[in-house]
Amino acid sequence: MVVGWASLSLWSDKCGYRAVAEDSIYVDEAYKGRGIGDKLIKKIIEHAKENEFHTIVARISEGNDVSIHLHEKYGFKIVGTLKELGYKFNRYLDIHILQLIL
C-alpha cells in the first residue's frame, strides 16, 4: 500500500538551470499527521545534496497551508506568488514558490 510519495525533478531542461530541482510530495489524506511528509522531505533534501543540486523549488497552491508549513519547517522560504496560475476545484488559484538553497 502506498501512503505517500515524493519526487525530485529538473526545474527546467535549459542548461543554466541544471542545478535546480523541483520537489513534489503527496501524502494520502488518511495518513496525514503521522510524520510521513517529514520522512519524504528529508529524503528529497538528502537526495538533492547527494546529486549536487544547488537549490530546490516547490510550487504550492494557495490554501495548502500544511505543505507550506512542512517546507518552511525544513528551511524553504516563500520567494514569490504567481497570481491565478493554477486551476483546480473549478477556480484559479495563486501558486506560491518556495525555495531552499542547499
C-alpha positions in Angstrom: 0.0 0.0 0.0 1.3 3.4 -0.9 0.5 6.1 1.6 2.7 8.8 0.2 5.3 9.6 -2.4 7.9 12.1 -3.3 9.8 13.1 -6.5 12.6 15.4 -7.4 12.8 16.6 -11.0 14.7 19.1 -13.0 13.2 22.6 -12.8 13.9 23.2 -16.5 15.6 21.4 -19.3 17.7 24.5 -20.1 21.4 24.0 -19.1 21.5 27.2 -17.0 19.1 25.5 -14.6 20.8 22.1 -14.3 21.4 22.5 -10.6 17.8 23.4 -9.8 15.3 20.7 -8.8 11.6 20.8 -8.1 10.1 18.7 -5.4 6.6 17.1 -5.3 5.4 15.5 -2.1 2.0 13.8 -1.6 0.6 12.0 1.4 -2.7 10.2 1.5 -5.4 12.1 3.4 -5.9 9.1 5.8 -2.2 9.2 6.7 -1.6 12.9 7.3 -0.2 13.9 10.6 1.9 10.7 11.1 5.3 12.1 10.1 5.3 10.7 6.5 5.7 14.1 5.0 8.7 14.7 7.2 10.4 11.5 6.2 9.7 12.2 2.5 11.1 15.8 2.5 14.2 14.7 4.5 14.9 12.1 1.8 14.3 14.6 -1.0 16.8 17.1 0.5 19.3 14.3 1.1 19.0 13.1 -2.4 19.3 16.6 -3.8 22.6 17.2 -1.9 24.0 13.8 -2.9 23.3 14.7 -6.6 24.9 18.2 -6.2 21.8 20.3 -6.8 22.2 23.9 -5.7 18.6 24.6 -4.9 15.2 23.0 -4.6 12.0 24.8 -5.6 8.4 23.9 -4.6 5.2 25.2 -6.2 2.4 25.1 -3.7 -1.2 26.2 -4.4 -2.9 28.6 -2.1 -4.8 27.0 0.7 -2.3 24.2 1.1 -1.0 25.5 4.4 0.1 22.1 5.6 2.5 21.7 2.6 3.8 25.3 3.1 4.4 24.7 6.8 6.2 21.4 6.0 8.5 23.1 3.6 9.2 26.0 5.9 10.0 23.6 8.7 12.9 22.4 6.6 14.2 25.8 5.6 12.3 26.6 2.4 11.3 30.3 2.1 8.4 31.8 0.1 10.1 33.8 -2.7 7.1 34.7 -4.7 3.5 34.2 -5.6 2.1 33.7 -9.2 -1.4 35.0 -9.3 -4.2 32.8 -10.6 -1.8 30.4 -12.3 -3.2 27.0 -11.3 -6.7 25.8 -12.0 -8.4 23.2 -9.8 -11.6 22.9 -7.7 -13.3 24.9 -10.5 -11.3 28.1 -9.9 -8.0 29.7 -10.5 -5.5 29.6 -7.6 -2.4 31.5 -6.7 0.8 29.4 -6.7 3.4 30.1 -4.0 7.0 29.5 -5.0 9.2 28.3 -2.2 13.0 27.8 -2.4 15.7 26.0 -0.4 19.3 26.9 -1.3 21.4 23.9 -0.4 
